């Protein structure tokens, strides 16, 4: 446990008074240095020369604590299983313990060295010297443990919420550093232990985690001990003036490192975060497992999405929920006027208070993925949104909703093929007069330095080439949508999550069909501010490309190729095609944002997801949902 250097100095400063007060009532005499004050060392023989050299070596190294050779990157998250984050941890650094070895270890070692010197120099006074050293050891150890326990308790009670700005800017905590040292298999076991124990963490998790730690490979066990400061690296004795064999860890006899590590690891994630990470891991792994060797690219895409939806159904069923199956089919036209047929199936879950629903909020996330042909797991896009829906279902299933209030959770299909599932749902709910009062769409909530909200006033920035108007006008922002936005922004402030100003940018996802047909809706994700700028530039260039493409009368293209157009019509055709080609080159030349470069391909894996940020987004949604449930209708 860390001990602040000023605290160590104060403890050492009180040493003389403590020994005098505690030893004398027991009939022991304080050592001469405490009784008479400091005396010069008198060198009278060869033995004294040896003692003087050892004392000088020890004194010269006092306080000269080696500095770290490396530091962990700021804001390193508790990684997801399979994220490969372990390689980024240099266990020779001792995170959150100051420089290695720690000041308490140095101080306690020197007390032992001093006691040895005293016994060699004056065997007759060795009992008094040892008694005084033991009292000093006890005083400093009590201070160390007391301050460590106090600091741990204060850290648990005052730590910023997972995913807040404060937590992202700080170095990884000691529990997170220990968690990062665990191999993937043991990390999964730890998450399962925390999930299964639920809120009864202290009594339930400790025995299971102790067993887990005792089964770790010896090298990993030593890394954990080094990180805790109760062991040192082999052949790294650099202080104290004694041979390496004298490097006993000062705190080891007082506190079992296994118990300490088990307590810290039991606090590294909450049961809710453990559930989230395990759900996301299962969705991503099922997506990858379905992609068998020998499949064509198209077969990999189909198999991955079938496995993905089967896994979602199983996860909802595990939590006691029965999903409504909402199959749909139809046809649409692409930008060149060609028809495309499709078949899909949305999944929906409802929670309602007593009585006839008077207000309905929908939260949706698309369940399909693309990029399987390149090995994508779809963890970020949009496994994070799906894991969030599962978390919301657990929360709503355990709650009693107010009378007349309904919450719907929708897993939409075929978002990656033109938001077809969302379009089919909106078409059906409008025909049945059953649309929600307001909808919140979640897409990629495990990355980025802040939150974005994409409202009805900007859906026209996105063009999808379907059979409706290419660039429809902005939809009005209703009172219901404005209310939900306000609740989300307030909730973001509660957890310290920045809400980005994303003027002129649109989140391209399943809220857009709702907005275009007049159903109030917001899109929400997490994004980096720099990514928004790049994506805004690309979206504007894409708009110019689609408008230039629409300006070409492609029905006359075959006549142009055959040379059957008149001179003026041929010139007009070539001018318009040149403009479209220029717009296309401009669009393709723009750089991708980091977020867009890491989806729809092999880069979209678990290591792209920051679970603390995903949990911050979940906290925002849950807080806003609680507020909406009890707010008056708009």
Secondary structure, 3 states (H helix, E strand, C coil): CCCCHHHHHHHHHCHHHHHHHHHHCCCCCCCHHHHHCCCCCCCCCHHHHHHHHHHHHHHHHCCCCCCCCCCCCCCCCCCCCCCCHHHHCCCCCCCCCCCCCCHHHHHHHHHHHHHHHHHHHCHHHHHHHHHHHHHHHHHHHHHHHHHHHHHHHHHHHHCCCCCCHHHHHCCCCHHHHHHHHCCHHHHHHHHHHHHHHCCCHHHHHHHHHHHHHHCCCHHHHHHHHHHHCCCCCCCCCCCCCCCHHHCCCCCCCCCCHHHHHHHHHHCCCCHHHHHHHHHHHHHHHHHHHCCCCCCCHHHHHHHHHHHHHHHHHHHHHHCCCCCEEEEEEEEEECCCCCEEEEEEEEEEEEEECCCCCCEEEEEEEECCCCCHHHCCCCHHHHHHHHHHHHHHHHHHHCCCCCCCEEEEEEEECCHHHCCHHHHHHHHHHHHHCCCCCEEEEECCCCCCCEEEEECHHHHHHCCCCCCCCCCCCCCCCCHHHHHHHHHHHHHHHHCCCCECCCCCCCCCCCHHHHHHCCCCEEEEEEECHHHHHHHHHHHHHHHHHHHHHHCCCHHHHHHHHHCCCCHHHHHHHHHHHHHHHHHHHHHHHCCCCHHHHCCCCCCCCHHHCCHHHHHHHHHHHHHHHHHHHHCCCC
